[in-house]
Amino acid sequence: MIKRFDNVEGIGIEEINGQNRLAFALSDTVDFYDLIELSEHGGYRGSVISFYDFTN
């Protein structure tokens, strides 16, 4: 499902190399070694990757 966005969520929008129409953003990043500690406190649900189309 495609959702239109009003505001940008994520750490920052990064343009996808080789073009100037599409970009992506990650909701967060976690170091591999932090996953051990997170697993002891309920786990890590993962991050969300969002894609943005600058022409819409």
Helices and strands as residue ranges (DSSP letters): E 14-15, E 22-26, H 34-40, E 49-53
